């Protein structure tokens, strides 16, 4: 695998990699079906949203709502978008 450095793996990950490389794992009978099941599970897990409570000054909330009107979206969607961009930035 060319996208990671094996030295960066923890002990458990190194053991798993060694087992894979040495033929310690056998493919499922219907590998395509298993891959699709894993993809669906990952998508369901990652797409869940949670409600949060946050305290903002009235002035900040007013500005957020005004900006949301300018952008043509609900203010909660704007806040979610801003937070998503902040945590996704590298």
Order of alpha helices (4+ residues) and beta strands (2+ residues): alpha-alpha-alpha-alpha
